Amino acid sequence: MNEEATLRKWRLILGNHQNDGTGCQLNGLDKKIDASLEALYESDRRGGLGASAPNVNRWLGDIREFFPTSVVKVMQQDAIQRLNLTSLLMEKEMLESVEADVHMVATLMTLSRAIPEKTKDTARQVVKKVVDELLQKLSSPMQQAVTGALNRSSKNRRPKHNEIDWKSTIEKNLKHYQPEYKTIIPEVRIGFGRKRKAMKDVVLCLDQSGSMGTSVIYSGIFGSVMASMPAIQTKMVVFDTEVVDLTDDLQDPVDLLFGVQLGGGTDIHKAITYCESIITKPSDTVMVLITDLYEGGNQREMRKKMVNLVQNGTQLIVLLALNDDGAPYYDHGNAQFLADLGVPVFACTPDKFPDMMAAALSKQDLDQWAATNDIGIKKG
């Protein structure tokens, strides 16, 4: 990068201050780029975007022209937070202009009860676009990981003919290949065995307080994928100070997300009490509690319920976050209590979640799984 280009870059970063030290004058397109940055990041000095939808829509169009999509999404989120543009997301024109991502969907979920009727269809289309993109990206890895785990756990060495896993059987017997006959002698036969209608139960229990927004979105996507798999019976419960069972909405993740109301308090004890009541076969149940563990209800009773779940044989996993947002804030005391109880407690990114569920369903050691995947589990 030559000196002129370096000065131009620093001039755009520092803004048009008298003492920016660059001595660089902007021309043409650079002036427009500078104006779009100034409107957002120096709004207190120059009046910013203002509070009108036309101004915001014009600015949204500009930044999409000047910056790549990844940067546009960051700038949109900054605008909502820095300039308090939340109310404009209830405008149809605004929703049609935004570059949607999981953070935008989380904001819309927070506003879902306030969005006017004339805008709800547009908001739903925004959510559906993001959901469809996430399903396309995450559905196949989830199905492959979980199906593989269940198949491995159900293999047997005395299968009937229609139960034989031919791929695994051939691989196991390659050493018995007979060149003269061009065939393999299957000394060992591997089969899937007879599967019950649902081999495992999965309960996803989601904290829907405002800080958990993106975690709820990813959980809804994964829950919908698992609900489509007959070998798993999936249930989804969301909670704040009240508990809502959204299992019936798992077939349509968009409906499910619009059924979530982000914000409010947190009563983990009440949520665990409800989940305990719907668990019918604890030894075959994986319960994933997604929460930052800040309890607004009865912490002592919450801990008792957690002990009961573990003692009854339910495989309890606590995810402090399910997103790509980095290290979460969480209650260290409750996390340590669970770790001492032998419950895995960690944050998980969406790309690791399918493999994590596969490890859980096949009853692998999640401490070892986390170590292998460089995920820190809370320990003493």
C-alpha positions in Angstrom: 0.0 0.0 0.0 1.6 3.3 -1.1 1.7 6.4 1.1 -1.2 8.2 -0.5 -3.5 5.1 0.0 -2.4 4.8 3.6 -3.2 8.5 4.3 -6.6 8.0 2.6 -7.3 5.0 4.8 -6.4 6.8 8.0 -8.4 9.9 7.0 -11.5 7.8 6.6 -10.8 6.1 10.0 -10.1 9.3 11.9 -12.9 11.4 10.4 -12.8 15.0 9.3 -11.2 16.6 12.3 -9.0 19.6 12.1 -6.1 17.9 13.8 -6.5 14.4 12.2 -2.8 14.8 11.1 -3.3 13.3 7.6 -3.6 16.4 5.5 -5.6 14.3 3.1 -8.4 15.7 1.0 -11.2 13.4 -0.1 -12.8 13.5 -3.5 -15.7 11.9 -5.3 -16.7 8.5 -3.9 -14.5 8.9 -0.9 -16.6 11.9 0.2 -19.8 9.8 0.1 -18.1 7.0 2.1 -16.9 9.5 4.6 -20.4 11.0 5.0 -22.0 7.5 5.6 -19.4 6.8 8.3 -19.8 10.2 9.9 -23.6 9.9 10.0 -23.2 6.8 12.2 -20.1 7.2 14.2 -20.1 11.0 14.7 -23.9 11.5 14.9 -23.6 13.5 18.1 -21.5 16.1 16.3 -23.3 16.4 12.9 -26.9 15.4 13.7 -26.5 11.9 12.4 -29.2 10.1 10.4 -32.1 11.8 12.1 -35.2 10.0 13.1 -36.9 9.6 9.7 -37.2 6.5 7.7 -36.3 8.2 4.4 -32.9 9.3 5.8 -32.2 5.8 7.2 -33.3 4.1 4.0 -31.0 6.4 1.9 -28.1 5.6 4.3 -28.8 1.9 4.1 -28.6 2.1 0.4 -25.3 4.0 0.5 -23.5 1.6 2.9 -24.6 -1.4 0.8 -23.0 0.3 -2.2 -19.8 1.2 -0.4 -19.1 -1.8 1.9 -19.2 -5.6 1.8 -22.2 -7.4 3.3 -20.3 -8.4 6.5 -19.4 -4.8 7.2 -23.0 -3.6 6.3 -24.4 -6.0 9.0 -22.1 -4.6 11.6 -22.9 -1.0 10.7 -26.6 -1.7 10.8 -26.3 -3.2 14.3 -24.2 -0.2 15.4 -26.9 2.2 14.1 -29.6 0.4 16.0 -27.6 0.5 19.3 -25.9 4.0 18.9 -28.7 6.0 17.4 -31.7 4.2 19.0 -33.3 3.3 15.6 -35.3 0.4 17.0 -38.6 2.1 16.4 -37.8 2.4 12.7 -37.7 -1.4 12.4 -41.5 -1.2 12.7 -41.5 0.7 9.4 -42.2 -1.5 6.3 -39.8 0.5 4.1 -37.0 0.1 6.7 -37.5 -3.6 6.9 -37.4 -4.0 3.2 -34.0 -2.2 3.1 -32.1 -3.9 5.9 -29.5 -6.7 5.3 -30.9 -9.3 7.6 -28.9 -11.5 10.0 -29.4 -13.3 13.3 -28.9 -10.1 15.3 -31.6 -8.3 13.3 -33.9 -11.3 13.8 -33.2 -11.1 17.6 -34.1 -7.4 17.5 -37.4 -8.2 15.7 -38.2 -10.9 18.2 -37.8 -8.4 21.0 -40.2 -6.0 19.1 -42.6 -8.7 18.0 -45.5 -7.6 20.3 -45.1 -4.0 19.2 -44.8 -4.4 15.4 -47.9 -3.0 13.8 -50.2 -5.2 11.7 -49.2 -3.5 8.4 -45.6 -4.4 9.0 -45.9 -8.0 10.4 -45.9 -9.7 7.0 -42.7 -7.8 6.0 -41.1 -8.7 9.4 -42.0 -12.3 8.9 -40.4 -12.3 5.4 -37.2 -10.9 7.0 -37.2 -13.6 9.6 -38.0 -16.3 7.1 -35.1 -15.3 4.8 -32.6 -15.6 7.7 -34.2 -18.9 8.9 -34.1 -20.4 5.4 -30.4 -19.5 5.0 -29.6 -21.0 8.4 -31.5 -24.2 7.6 -29.7 -24.6 4.4 -26.4 -24.2 6.2 -27.0 -26.2 9.4 -29.7 -28.8 8.5 -27.4 -31.4 6.8 -24.6 -31.4 9.4 -27.2 -31.8 12.1 -29.0 -34.7 10.5 -25.7 -36.4 9.5 -24.2 -36.1 13.0 -27.3 -37.2 14.9 -28.2 -40.0 12.6 -24.6 -41.3 12.6 -24.6 -41.3 16.4 -27.9 -43.2 16.7 -26.8 -45.7 14.1 -23.6 -46.4 15.8 -25.3 -46.9 19.1 -27.7 -49.4 17.7 -25.3 -51.6 15.7 -25.3 -55.3 16.5 -23.2 -58.3 15.3 -26.1 -60.7 14.7 -28.4 -58.8 12.3 -31.1 -60.3 10.2 -30.7 -59.9 6.4 -32.8 -56.7 6.2 -31.0 -55.1 9.1 -27.5 -55.4 7.7 -25.4 -52.2 7.4 -23.8 -53.2 4.1 -21.3 -50.3 4.0 -19.9 -51.0 7.5 -20.0 -54.8 6.9 -18.0 -54.5 3.7 -15.4 -52.2 5.3 -15.1 -54.6 8.3 -14.4 -57.6 6.0 -12.1 -56.1 3.4 -9.3 -58.3 4.7 -11.4 -61.4 3.7 -11.5 -60.4 0.0 -11.2 -63.5 -2.3 -9.5 -62.4 -5.6 -10.4 -65.6 -7.4 -14.0 -65.1 -6.7 -14.0 -61.3 -6.7 -16.0 -61.2 -3.5 -15.7 -60.7 0.2 -16.5 -63.3 2.8 -18.6 -61.5 5.5 -17.2 -63.2 8.6 -18.5 -60.3 10.7 -21.9 -58.8 9.9 -22.8 -55.4 11.3 -26.4 -54.3 11.5 -28.4 -51.4 12.8 -30.8 -53.6 14.8 -34.4 -52.9 15.3 -35.0 -49.2 16.2 -37.9 -48.1 18.3 -40.0 -45.2 16.9 -37.9 -42.8 19.0 -34.6 -44.0 20.3 -33.9 -40.9 22.3 -35.7 -37.9 23.8 -34.2 -34.4 23.5 -35.5 -31.5 25.6 -34.3 -28.0 24.6 -35.0 -25.6 27.4 -34.2 -22.0 26.4 -33.8 -18.9 28.4 -35.6 -16.1 26.4 -34.2 -13.2 28.3 -33.0 -10.4 26.1 -29.3 -11.3 26.3 -30.0 -14.8 24.9 -31.5 -13.6 21.5 -29.1 -15.2 19.0 -28.9 -18.4 21.1 -32.7 -18.8 20.9 -32.6 -18.4 17.1 -30.0 -21.1 16.6 -31.7 -23.3 19.1 -35.0 -23.0 17.2 -33.3 -23.9 14.0 -31.6 -27.0 15.4 -34.8 -28.0 17.3 -36.8 -27.9 14.0 -34.2 -30.1 12.3 -34.2 -32.6 15.1 -38.0 -32.6 15.2 -38.0 -33.9 11.6 -36.0 -36.9 12.6 -38.2 -39.9 13.6 -35.4 -41.5 15.8 -35.6 -38.5 18.1 -38.5 -37.1 20.0 -37.7 -33.4 20.4 -39.4 -31.0 22.8 -38.8 -27.3 23.1 -39.5 -25.1 26.1 -38.8 -21.4 26.5 -38.9 -19.4 29.7 -38.5 -16.1 31.4 -40.6 -15.7 34.5 -43.2 -17.9 32.8 -42.7 -21.2 30.9 -44.1 -21.8 27.4 -44.0 -25.2 25.6 -43.3 -24.5 21.8 -43.0 -28.2 20.8 -46.0 -27.9 18.5 -44.3 -25.1 16.6 -41.2 -27.0 15.8 -42.5 -27.9 12.4 -42.3 -24.2 11.4 -39.3 -22.4 12.8 -40.6 -19.0 11.7 -43.8 -19.5 13.7 -41.6 -20.8 16.6 -39.4 -17.7 16.6 -42.4 -15.4 16.5 -43.7 -17.3 19.5 -40.7 -16.2 21.5 -40.8 -13.0 23.5 -37.3 -11.9 24.3 -36.8 -9.8 27.5 -38.2 -10.0 31.0 -36.9 -11.8 34.1 -35.6 -15.3 34.5 -37.0 -18.2 36.6 -34.8 -21.3 35.8 -36.3 -23.2 38.7 -39.8 -23.0 37.2 -38.5 -24.0 33.8 -36.7 -27.1 35.1 -39.7 -28.1 37.2 -41.8 -28.1 34.0 -39.2 -30.0 32.0 -38.9 -32.6 34.7 -42.7 -33.2 34.4 -42.4 -33.9 30.6 -39.5 -36.3 30.8 -40.9 -39.8 30.7 -37.7 -41.9 30.3 -34.8 -40.1 32.0 -32.1 -42.6 31.0 -32.8 -42.0 27.3 -33.2 -38.3 27.6 -30.7 -35.5 26.8 -31.8 -32.2 28.2 -30.0 -29.1 26.9 -30.5 -26.1 29.1 -29.4 -22.9 27.3 -29.0 -20.1 29.8 -26.5 -17.7 31.4 -27.6 -19.2 34.8 -28.6 -15.9 36.3 -31.5 -17.0 38.4 -34.2 -14.5 39.3 -36.3 -17.1 41.1 -35.5 -19.6 43.8 -31.8 -20.5 43.4 -31.8 -23.0 46.2 -34.7 -24.9 44.7 -33.3 -24.6 41.2 -30.1 -26.4 42.4 -32.2 -29.1 44.0 -34.1 -29.7 40.8 -30.8 -30.0 38.9 -29.5 -32.6 41.4 -32.8 -34.5 41.0 -32.5 -34.5 37.2 -29.0 -35.9 37.3 -29.8 -38.5 40.0 -32.8 -39.7 38.0 -30.5 -40.4 35.0 -31.3 -37.5 32.7 -28.3 -36.4 30.8 -28.2 -32.7 31.5 -26.0 -30.3 29.5 -25.9 -26.5 30.1 -24.9 -24.2 27.3 -24.1 -20.7 28.5 -24.6 -19.5 24.9 -25.2 -21.0 21.4 -23.8 -18.3 19.1 -20.7 -16.8 17.5 -20.7 -13.8 19.7 -17.7 -14.8 21.9 -17.4 -15.4 25.6 -20.8 -15.0 27.4 -21.6 -13.3 30.7 -22.8 -15.9 33.2 -23.3 -16.8 36.8 -20.0 -18.3 37.9 -21.4 -19.7 41.1 -24.1 -21.7 39.5 -21.8 -22.8 36.7 -19.3 -24.1 39.3 -22.1 -25.9 41.2 -23.1 -27.7 38.0 -19.5 -28.6 37.1 -19.1 -30.1 40.6 -22.2 -32.1 40.0 -20.6 -33.5 36.8 -22.8 -31.5 34.4 -21.0 -30.2 31.3 -21.2 -26.4 31.3 -19.8 -24.4 28.4 -20.6 -22.1 25.5 -21.0 -23.7 22.0 -20.8 -22.2 18.5 -23.5 -23.3 16.0 -21.0 -25.2 13.8 -20.0 -27.4 16.8 -23.6 -28.0 18.1 -24.4 -31.0 15.7 -21.2 -32.8 16.8 -21.9 -32.0 20.5 -25.4 -33.5 20.2 -24.0 -36.5 18.5 -21.5 -37.0 21.3 -24.3 -36.6 23.9 -26.7 -39.0 22.2 -24.0 -41.7 22.0 -23.1 -41.0 25.6 -19.6 -40.0 25.0 -17.5 -38.2 27.6 -18.3 -34.5 26.9 -15.3 -33.4 29.0 -13.2 -35.2 26.4 -15.3 -34.0 23.5 -14.8 -30.4 24.7 -11.1 -30.8 25.2 -10.7 -32.3 21.7 -12.7 -29.3 20.3 -10.9 -26.7 22.3 -14.0 -25.8 24.3 -13.5 -24.8 27.9 -15.7 -26.5 30.4 -16.1 -24.9 33.8 -14.0 -26.6 36.4 -13.0 -25.8 40.0 
